[in-house]
Amino acid sequence: MKIAIVHEWWSKYGGSEDMVLELSKIFPTSDVWALVVDGNAHDKRLSNGLSPRSTWAKFLPWKKSKALLAISSLLVYRCISIKKYDVVISSSHTFSHHAKFIGSRNAIHLNYVYTPARSLWVSDIDNRGKKFVDSFMGSMLKKYDRSRAQKSNSTAVISSEIQKRVFESWNVPSDIIYPFCDLENISDYKAKPSQNSLPKFDGRPYLVTAGRLVGYKKHDFALRLAGHMQLPIIVMGNGPELESLQRLALELGVEAHFEVAANRDAWLKILDEAKAFIMAGVEDFGITPIESIALGTPVFALNRGGSCEYVIDGINGKLIEELDLSRFESEILMFNYEDFSSCVEKFGRERFSKEIISWVNRETVKKFGENI
């Protein structure tokens, strides 16, 4: 069977791009499509020979604007190509579940969802574009997005949080297939720890937070917590709020180090040697907190969202009901550090591969009477 995997824009590497790379390994003869592919996105992680194909959106003069590109994608995804496929797997956090190939009217469409478009459907968490969402056009877009999601033959999601969100937004039932965490890489690191040097903290413990530097991830709370506890903090990631977070750290007098492009070994070393990983936002899932737990660093998180899938209260971290500085501080100081790294073994690569294959085979048997 001919398979197409359709992703959103490919301009950086994150958790969803890693999942697409893994899908391409699970189905090695598949074609991988992305709305647009930034030439800078081709790095060593494409060593398996994957070369994502851009849709005709690459010719749009406003392709650098995520907002305009997202709106344009509603048309682009409806007529990607005349190529014929038997199975189309969308990798969706915005609108790739709208994907349609003109020559593939009889194809099975399987939708792997990281979240329905966050700024459209959960503006209480991510308020970017809230004025548009509350407008007449926003309500019409929601209706259209829901109708396209309901056309999929089957939907799988990354967590219970997203399963609930998908049903509330689209009225679509779904299976949960957790993303994988590269536990093999962590085992290799443990066998031969990184020689990268960390910022000098004079033996003091430090906090760490990580992820794209955008408002809904609440990295500002992590900075305030570090100031409250009089501890240094490392912030790993990049994004539009980098400068505002740097200014906040200066205003608070917090010893904050921003790692915008840490290599893999340095990333793991920072997580490994931290006193606590702070997860203040409502995450769809979260790979880095799982890495932290696998390395033996507890996660202190808001008791909402993806953190509830892997933080075992009092064992490998703490789920806290509200963003209260004193409560977070007391939980961190009282935490009993024991070996809990095995708590996340179920999030490995092999399990992800088996569940994806089982999901796809189930649907191809229904449609074609045979496994893929």
C-alpha positions in Angstrom: 0.0 0.0 0.0 1.1 3.5 -0.7 1.3 5.7 2.4 1.5 9.5 2.8 2.5 11.1 6.1 1.4 14.8 6.2 2.9 17.2 8.7 2.5 20.9 9.5 5.2 23.4 8.7 8.8 22.0 9.2 10.9 25.0 10.3 12.4 23.6 13.5 12.7 20.4 15.4 10.4 19.5 18.3 8.5 16.6 19.6 6.1 16.4 16.6 8.9 16.4 14.1 10.6 13.6 16.0 7.3 11.6 15.8 7.2 12.1 12.0 10.8 10.9 11.7 9.8 7.8 13.6 6.7 7.3 11.5 8.9 7.4 8.4 11.1 4.7 9.9 8.1 2.5 10.8 6.7 2.9 7.2 10.0 3.3 5.2 8.4 3.4 1.8 6.0 6.3 2.8 6.2 9.8 1.3 6.5 12.6 4.0 4.8 15.9 3.1 5.0 19.1 5.1 3.1 22.4 4.5 6.5 24.1 3.9 10.0 22.9 4.7 12.6 25.4 5.8 15.9 24.7 4.2 17.6 25.2 7.6 15.5 22.2 8.9 17.8 19.6 7.2 20.2 18.6 10.0 21.8 15.4 11.1 18.5 14.0 12.3 17.7 13.3 8.7 20.4 10.7 8.5 17.8 8.1 7.6 17.5 9.7 4.2 14.2 11.4 4.9 13.5 14.4 2.7 10.1 15.9 3.4 8.2 17.2 0.4 6.9 20.7 0.5 3.3 21.4 -0.7 2.7 24.3 -3.1 2.5 26.6 0.0 6.3 27.0 -0.5 5.4 29.5 -3.3 3.3 31.8 -1.1 5.0 35.1 -0.5 3.8 35.2 3.1 5.0 31.7 4.0 7.2 33.1 6.8 4.1 34.2 8.7 2.7 31.4 10.8 -0.7 33.0 11.2 -1.1 33.7 7.4 0.3 30.3 6.5 -2.1 28.5 8.9 -5.1 30.2 7.2 -3.7 29.5 3.8 -3.2 25.9 4.7 -7.0 25.4 4.7 -6.9 25.6 0.9 -3.4 24.1 0.5 -4.3 20.9 2.4 -7.4 20.4 0.3 -5.4 19.8 -2.9 -1.9 18.9 -2.0 -1.1 16.7 -5.0 -2.6 14.5 -7.7 -0.5 11.5 -6.3 -2.5 8.4 -5.3 -2.2 6.9 -1.9 -4.0 4.1 0.0 -3.3 5.5 3.5 -2.9 9.1 4.6 -1.6 9.7 8.1 -1.8 13.2 9.3 0.5 14.5 12.0 -1.7 17.4 13.3 -1.3 20.2 15.7 -3.0 22.8 13.5 -4.8 21.8 10.3 -2.9 18.9 8.6 -5.9 16.7 9.3 -7.6 18.6 6.5 -5.1 16.9 4.1 -6.5 15.6 0.8 -4.8 14.1 -2.3 -6.8 14.6 -5.4 -6.0 11.1 -6.7 -6.7 9.4 -3.4 -10.4 9.7 -2.9 -10.6 6.1 -1.6 -7.7 6.4 0.8 -8.0 5.8 4.5 -7.3 8.9 6.5 -5.8 8.4 10.0 -5.3 11.4 12.2 -2.5 11.5 14.8 -3.2 14.5 17.0 -0.9 16.5 19.3 -3.7 19.0 19.9 -6.6 20.6 18.0 -5.2 24.1 17.0 -4.5 25.4 20.4 -5.1 29.1 19.8 -8.4 28.3 18.1 -9.9 25.7 20.5 -8.3 26.4 23.9 -7.8 30.2 24.1 -8.0 30.0 27.9 -4.6 28.2 27.8 -3.1 29.9 24.7 -4.7 33.3 24.1 -2.7 34.1 20.9 -5.3 35.3 18.3 -8.1 35.4 20.9 -9.8 38.4 19.1 -10.1 36.3 15.9 -11.3 33.3 17.8 -14.1 35.3 19.4 -15.2 36.8 16.0 -17.8 35.5 13.5 -14.9 34.2 11.3 -13.4 32.4 14.2 -16.7 30.6 14.9 -17.0 29.6 11.2 -13.4 28.3 11.2 -14.2 26.2 14.2 -17.2 24.7 12.5 -15.2 23.9 9.4 -12.3 22.5 11.4 -14.7 20.2 13.3 -16.3 18.9 10.1 -12.9 18.1 8.5 -11.8 16.3 11.7 -14.9 14.2 11.6 -14.0 12.9 8.1 -11.0 11.0 9.4 -11.5 7.2 9.5 -9.7 7.0 12.9 -8.1 9.4 15.3 -5.3 8.8 17.8 -4.1 11.3 20.4 -1.0 11.8 22.5 -2.6 11.9 26.0 -5.8 11.8 28.0 -5.7 15.6 28.0 -5.8 15.7 24.2 -8.4 12.9 24.1 -10.7 15.1 26.2 -9.9 18.2 24.1 -10.5 16.4 20.8 -13.9 15.2 21.9 -14.9 18.6 23.3 -13.7 20.4 20.2 -14.5 18.0 17.4 -16.9 15.5 19.0 -14.6 12.8 17.8 -13.6 9.6 19.8 -10.0 8.7 19.8 -7.4 6.2 20.9 -4.4 7.2 23.0 -0.9 6.4 21.6 1.7 8.1 23.8 4.6 9.7 21.9 7.9 8.0 22.6 10.8 9.3 24.6 14.3 8.3 23.5 15.1 6.1 26.5 17.9 4.3 24.7 19.7 7.6 24.3 19.3 8.3 28.0 20.7 4.8 28.8 23.7 5.6 26.7 24.2 8.9 28.5 24.0 7.2 31.9 26.7 4.7 30.7 28.9 7.5 29.6 27.9 10.9 31.1 28.4 14.1 29.2 31.7 16.0 29.7 30.0 19.3 28.9 30.5 21.9 31.5 27.6 23.5 33.3 27.2 27.1 34.5 29.2 27.6 37.8 26.8 27.6 40.7 29.4 27.1 43.5 27.9 23.8 44.5 24.3 25.2 44.9 21.4 23.2 43.6 19.5 24.7 40.7 16.1 24.5 39.0 15.4 23.8 35.4 12.6 24.5 33.0 12.4 23.8 29.3 10.3 24.2 26.2 9.4 26.8 23.6 9.5 30.2 25.1 5.9 31.3 24.7 3.4 32.6 27.2 1.2 29.6 27.9 4.2 27.6 29.1 4.5 29.9 32.1 8.3 30.1 32.2 7.9 33.4 34.0 6.5 31.4 37.0 9.6 29.2 37.0 11.8 32.4 37.1 9.7 33.8 40.0 10.0 30.5 41.8 13.8 30.6 41.5 13.8 34.1 42.9 11.5 33.1 45.7 13.7 30.1 46.6 16.9 32.1 46.0 18.2 29.4 43.6 19.7 29.7 40.2 17.7 28.4 37.2 18.5 27.2 33.7 15.9 27.9 31.0 16.3 25.6 28.0 14.6 26.6 24.7 14.0 29.4 22.4 11.0 31.5 21.2 9.4 34.9 21.0 9.5 35.5 24.8 13.2 35.1 25.2 14.0 38.7 25.6 11.1 39.4 27.9 12.1 36.5 30.1 15.7 37.7 30.2 14.5 41.1 31.3 12.3 39.6 34.0 15.2 37.6 35.4 17.2 40.8 35.7 14.3 42.6 37.4 13.9 39.8 39.9 17.7 39.5 40.5 17.5 35.8 39.5 20.7 34.0 38.4 19.2 32.7 35.2 21.1 31.0 32.4 19.3 30.7 29.0 20.3 27.7 26.9 18.8 28.4 23.5 20.6 25.7 21.5 22.0 23.1 23.9 23.4 20.0 22.2 21.9 16.7 23.2 24.5 15.7 25.7 24.5 19.1 27.4 20.6 19.0 27.4 20.7 15.7 29.3 23.4 16.8 31.7 21.4 19.9 32.7 18.4 17.8 33.4 20.4 15.1 35.2 22.1 17.4 37.7 19.1 19.7 38.4 17.4 19.7 41.8 13.9 19.9 40.2 12.2 20.3 36.8 9.5 23.0 36.9 6.5 22.5 34.6 4.2 25.4 35.2 2.1 25.4 32.0 -0.7 23.1 30.9 1.2 20.8 28.5 -0.4 18.6 25.8 2.0 15.9 26.8 5.7 16.7 27.4 8.8 14.7 26.4 11.4 16.7 28.3 9.8 16.0 31.7 9.8 12.3 31.0 13.5 12.6 30.1 14.0 14.4 33.5 12.3 11.6 35.4 14.3 8.9 33.5 17.4 10.7 34.6 16.3 10.8 38.3 15.2 14.5 38.5 11.7 15.0 39.9 9.1 17.0 38.0 7.0 19.6 39.9 4.0 20.4 37.7 0.6 22.0 37.7 -2.0 19.2 38.2 -3.5 19.6 34.7 -2.7 18.4 31.2 -0.1 15.9 30.1 1.9 15.9 33.3 -0.9 13.7 34.9 0.2 10.9 32.5 3.6 10.4 34.0 4.1 12.3 37.2 3.3 9.9 40.0 2.4 12.1 42.9 5.1 11.9 45.6 7.1 9.3 43.8 8.8 11.0 40.8 7.5 14.5 41.4 4.5 16.3 42.6 1.2 17.5 41.0 0.3 20.8 42.5 -3.2 22.3 42.2 -2.3 26.0 41.6 0.7 28.1 40.7 1.6 29.1 44.2 5.3 30.0 44.9 5.2 28.9 48.5 3.5 25.6 47.7 5.9 24.7 45.0 8.8 25.6 47.3 7.6 23.4 50.1 7.0 20.5 47.9 10.5 20.7 46.4 12.1 21.1 49.8 10.2 18.2 51.3 10.6 15.8 48.4 12.1 12.4 49.3 14.7 11.6 46.5 14.8 7.9 45.7 15.4 6.0 42.5 12.3 6.4 40.3 13.7 6.3 36.8 11.9 3.1 35.9 8.6 4.9 36.2 8.7 6.0 32.6 9.8 2.8 30.8 6.3 2.5 29.1 7.1 5.6 27.1 9.8 3.9 25.0 10.3 3.8 21.2 9.4 0.1 20.7 6.0 0.5 22.4 5.2 3.5 20.2 6.1 1.6 17.0 3.9 -1.4 18.0 0.9 0.7 18.9 1.1 2.7 15.7 1.4 -0.4 13.5 -1.5 -2.0 15.4 -3.7 1.1 14.9 -2.9 1.4 11.2 -3.4 -2.4 10.6 -6.7 -2.3 12.4 -8.0 0.4 10.0 -6.5 -1.2 6.8 -8.1 -4.5 7.6 -11.5 -2.8 8.0 -11.1 -1.0 4.6 -9.0 -3.4 2.5 -9.2 -6.7 4.3 -5.5 -6.9 4.9 -2.7 -5.5 7.0 -0.5 -2.7 5.7 
